[in-house]
Amino acid sequence: MADLTTSFCGIKSPNPFWLASAPPTDKQYNVERAYREGWGGVVWKTLGEGPEIVNVSGPRYDGIHAADRRLIAFTNIELITDRPLDVNLCEIAAVKKNWPDRALVVSLMVPCEEASWRAILPLVEATGADGIELNFGCPHGMSERGMGSAVGQVPDYIEMVVRWCKQYTRMPVITKLTPNITDIRYPARAALKGGSDAVSLVNTVSSIMSVDLDLFAPTPTVDGKGSHGGMCGPAIKPIALNMVAEIARDPATRGLPISGIGGITTWRDAAEFIALGAGNVQVCTAAMTYGFRIVKEMIDGLSDWMDTKGYTSIDDFRGRAVPNVTDWQYLNLDYVAKARIDQDLCIKCGRCHIACEDTSHQAITAMVDGRRHFEVIDAECVGCNLCVNVCPVENCITMQPLTSGTDPRTGRPVGGYRNWTMHPNNPMAKTAAERESR
């Protein structure tokens, strides 16, 4: 049986599935329910001190749904905890005492002043919590007060606050990064330079989810007005995967522990983050959508997949996809693949044909001998994969590589030089040493 236990910057948990800092981790009642269902760890909803926190009492959340009402994107305009600091601290201490084998990390956000951090850190450490997570990601409400993403978007501020925290606590420091930035590598480098033990990402994406066309106001709407909020859920998973990969393959941050966050709903999502270098994953929207019990499916699914692949621990496949992430100019331009339609699976809906005919390369026929029949014209197919994505039948259309010979569309030889960086005709070809330095 696969061993799912993890040790993330020294914080041990029975599995890699943690609840992210959010409404589900706001109080002892929720957290202990989560532990009973099997969650390996929890990041307590962000604590703060200073100006009073007052949340809106009207709508705080909104979503975008697929045709079957599955939630694909979720936004919130909620602030950090509005519960008293001393109440939170007492509950954290009680939970850690009752569940010593589970990870318990406390998210923090206070004004960007050394005195504020120096004051709150000993209070958290006294609870027995396993570590802290610095919330440099919240894009709404708190950012307007000079906290959250207002700090996370300035690498110098990140480094400064991390240094304060490392000075005033012995607990591991995890720095939570905002995706609302051009290049995620710079804040990650700053966190590492300041002494951060790990990074977690991504926090929510700044967004306006929709506009109410009766009220002409953004949603969620509070007394006729709306504000930008933080978007999460399955829709942000591709953004999160890319940013995790950028940090994992950056020579300046290589080896920095990463906690992956962003749209994780299934065991497969978690495995993808781990394959790109994450040491564990944090989940929020899936728990808010399906309840805490969803972790059982994640645990069983990941364990079964690892058994099938022969992996005995998370470390056996952690980061294995990182070497295969590269910059575009290093892709093999001599590699050619063509679409193939399985006629036994085809339901003759014609979506592949019309998508290709109207918006792509006119590479799929619609009629053969007067019959409604769809075939790929190899000479016109560029292997774009559009037909695969619009086809409603899984595996009906697949991309098949051409291993040798000539591309019927261009007449160009295929096969041979599989690594375009080594091709003598590539003006951007580099030496092995130069490529490795990237």
N, C-alpha and C positions, 0 to 999 in steps of 0.2 A: 504494500500500500504506500502511496505517495505521502511524504512528510510535508505538511503545509506550514509548519512552524517557521517563523521569521524572527530575525533580530535586526531591527532597523535602527541604525546609529546607537546600538546598545539597548534598545527598547524591545523586549521580547513579547510575542503574541502567538497564540495557537494557530493562527492562519493570517493571510495577508489582507483580509478584508476589514477595513476600518470605516466607521461612519465619519463623514466630514463634518467640520464645524458648521452648524446650521440649526434650524428649528428642532430636528429630531434629537439633538444633543443638548437641549437647553436646561434639562433638570434631571435629578436623580431618578425619578419615576421612568422617564423615557430610556435613559442609559441602561438601567438595570433590566428593563424589558429587552433591550437590544442584546445585552450580554446573554440573557437566558436563551435567546434564539440562536446564538452561536457567533455573533460578531467578535472578531479577534481584538478589536481596539476601537476607541472613540476619541475624537477630538472635540472637547467640550466647546459649546457655542461661545463665541468671542466675549471675553470679559473686558471691562474698561473702567476708568475712573475719570472724574473731572465733570464736564458738563452733563446735566441730566439727560438720560436717553428716554425719549418718548416716541413710541412707534405709532403709526396711523392705525386707527381702529376700523377703518373701512377696508376695501380690498387691498391685500398686500401682494397677491400672486396673480399671474395670468399665464396662459399657455397657448401653444400652437399644436394642433392635432392632425394626425394623418386621417385618411378617409374612414378608417375603422375606429377612430377616436383614441388611438394610441397617442400618448403624450410624447411629442418629439422635441419640444423646446419648452422651457419653463422659465419664467422671470419672477423676480421678487424686488420689492422696494423696502424690505425690512431692514432695520438697523441691527447693531449688536445687541446683546442681551439687555433688557430693561428691568431685569430682576436685580435686587440689591447685591452688591459685591460680597458682603459677609454671608448671605444665604447661599450663594453659589459656592463659596469656598468651603463652607460646612458640608454641603452635599458632595462636593468632589472628594473630600477627605473620607466621608462615609462610604462612597462607592469604591474607592481604592482599597479601603479596609475589607469590604465585603467581597471584592473580586480581585485579589492580588495577582492572579495569573493573566489578567487582561491588560492590554495597553490603555493608558489614560493620559492623553496629552491635552493641555489647556491652551486654547487660542487666546491671544492677547492683542489689544489695540488701545494705546493710550496716546496722549499728545506727544509730539515729537520733541520732547524735552528730557534731558538726562534724569532730572529729579523724579519725573513721573514713572519712568522705568525702574529706577532704583527703589521706589516706594512699593511697587506692586509685586516685583519678582520674589522677595522673601515671603510674602503672603501666600503665593502660589506654591513655592517650594515647601512650605510648612504643611501642605495638604498631603504630601507624599506622592503627588503626581509624577509621572515618568518623564515628562518633558514639556516644553512650551512650543507653540507655533505662533510666529509673528504674522499677524494678518496685515500684509501689505497689498491686499488685492481688492478689497471691497470698493466697487466703482461708484457707489451712490450714497448720498446722505453723509457718511463719515468722511468721504474724500473732500466734500465741500468744507469740512472743518480742519483740513490739513492732515488727515490721517488716511488709512487704507491705501487706495491706489495712488493718492497724492504723494505718498512716500515711495510706493513700489515703482513709480515711473521715473524716479531719480536715483541712479545707482549710488551716488555719494551719500544720500540719506540712508539708503539700505545699509551700506557698510558702516556708517556711523552708529545706527541703532543696534545692529548686530554686535558691534564692539561693546556697547554699553551692557547689553544683555549677557554677553560672555564674561564681562567683568563682575557682574552682580549676581550671577547664579551658577550653580554647578550642574543644573539640569541640561540635558541636550537641547539645543536650539534648532528648530526647523523654521526656515524662512518660506512663507507662502507668497508666491509670485503672481502678479497680475498679468493676464494675457493682453491687456489694453496698452500695448507697447510695440514698437516696430521690430526690435530684435531682442528676443528673450535671453540671449546669451549674456548681455551686459549686466542686467540685474543679478543673474546667477553668479557671474564672476565677482560682482560686488559682495554678494552674500558670503561667498567662499573666502574672499579677502578679509572680510570682517570677522571670520572665524566660525561661520555657521556650520553646524554638524550635518545639515541636510537641507534640501529644498523640497517644497511641495507645490504642485501646479497641475491645472490652472485654476485660478479663482474665476468668478463669473465674468462674462463678456458684457460690456456696457451696451445697452440696447433699448429701443422702444419696440415693444412686442407687436402692437397694432394700434390703429386709430379707430375710435368709435365714431362712425359716420352720422350718427344722430346728434351726439354731443360735440363732435369735432374736438375730441380730446384724446390723448394717449391713454392706453389701458395698462394696468388697472387704473381706474378713474376714481379720484377722491374728491367729492364735492365739486365736480365739474372740471377738475384739473388733473393732469398726470405728469409724471417725471420719468426720466430714464432710469432703468433698473439694471439688475445683474442677471444675465441669461445663462442657464445651465441646461442639463439634459442631453439626450443623445445627439442633438444637433451640433454640440460643441466638441464632440469626441475627436473629429479630425484635426481641429485646431490644437487640442490638447496633445494628441499623439505627436504632431509635428514639433511642438515646443519641447516635449520631453526628449525626443530624438535629437534636437539641436543641442541640448545641454549634454546629453549622454555622449555625443560624438565630438564635442568641442574639446580640443586638447587642453584648454585652460581650466575646464571643469571635469575632465575625465576622472571617474572614480567617486565623484560627489554623490552621496545617496539621494535618491529621488523618490518621493511619494507621488504616485500618479493620480490625478483627479480630472474628471471631465466626461460625463455621459456614460459612465460604466453601469451597465444594466445586466449583463450576463457574465458567466465565467470566461467566455471567449474574449469579451472586452478586456477583462482583467489580464488574461494571458497576453494580449497584444501589448498592453502597457508594460508588463514585465519583460517581454521579449525586447522592448525598446529601452530597457535599462532600469525600470522602476523596481524598487525593493518591496513595495507594497502598494495598495490602491486605497483610495477613499471614495465613498459612495454617499450621495445625498438624494438626488431626484428619484432614483429607483426605489429607495426606501419610502419616500414620501408618496410615491405612486402605488406601490404594491405592498407596503408594510415591511416590518423587520424580518419576517420569515423568508423573504427572498434570498437571504444569505445562505440558507440551506441548499438551494439550487446552485448557487455559485460555488459553494464548497464541494458539493458532490460532482458537479460538472468539471471543475478544475482537477479534482483528484482523479476522476475517471480518465480524462484526457492525458494527464501525466502518466498514469499507469499504462495506457495504450502506447505512449511514446517511449516508455522506459525511463522516464525522469523520476528520480526518487526524492528530489528536493527542488524548491523554487530556484536555487542557485544553478541548477543544472541547465536551465534555459534562460535565465535572466541575462538580458543584453545580447542574445544571439542574433537578433535582427539588426543590431547597430552597424556592423560592418557592411551591411547591404544597403544602408542609406547613404546616398551620395549626391553630389551636385549634378545638375542636368548635363553639363558639358562632358561628364565622364560616363554617360550612358552609351551603350554599344549601338551605334547607328547602323550597323550591319545586321542587327537582329530583326527578323521579319516574322510576323504572325498574321494569320488570316482567320476570318470568322467561318465557322462551320455550323450548319443547322441540322439538328437531329430530327429527321422527318417523322420518326415514330412519336416524338414528344410534341411536335409542332401542332398547335390548335388552329392554324390558318387565320389568326386574328389580323395579320398584316401590319402590326405596329412596327416591326423591324423595317419593313419595306418603306412605309411612309416617312419614318424618321430619317432613314438613309436617303430617300429620294428628295425630300424637301430640304434637309438641313446638312447633309453630309456629302457622300461621294457617288450616289446613284449606283451602288454596288450590289443591290439585292433585287432580283427579278420579282414580278408580281404574278405573272401568268406563264405557264408552260403548256404548249399544245392545247390552249383554250381552257386549261384548268387553273383554279386558284392554287398557286404553288409558289413557294419562296425558296430561291437558291442564291448563293453568293457568287458574284462574278469576280473571280480572283484578280483579273487584270485591273479592276477598279478599286478593290478593297485595300484600304491603307491600314487596316488593323486598329481602328480608332477605339473600338469597344463600345460604341454607342448602342448598337443593336443588342448586345448582351445586357446592357443596363435597362433598356426599355422593354425587353421581352418579359411577359408576365409569368412564364414557365421557367422555373429554376433548372439550369443546366441544359435547356433546349438549344441555346446558342453558346458555343464556347470558342475560345481563341486557340488555334493550333499553330505552333511555331513551324517555320520552314527551316530545316536544319542544313540544307545545302541546295545548290542550284542557283536559279535566277528568279528575282522578283518579277512576276509576269506584268506588273503595272509599270515598273521603271526600267526593266531590263538590267538592273544592277545585280551583280553576284551577291548571294547571301551565304552566310556560314564562313568559316575560316577565322577571320579576325573578330572574335566574340567580344574582346575588350577594345572599344574604340579608342581609349587613351593610348593604346599601343600601335594603332594603325598609322603607317608611315605617311598617309595622306591627311592626317589630322593636324592642322596647324596649331592646335592647342595641346598637342601631346606633350607630356611632361615625363621627367625621369621618375623611376620608382621612388627615389628618396623624396622628391618634391610632392608626389601624390600622397605618400605616407605622412608627410608633415601636415597635410590638410586634415 
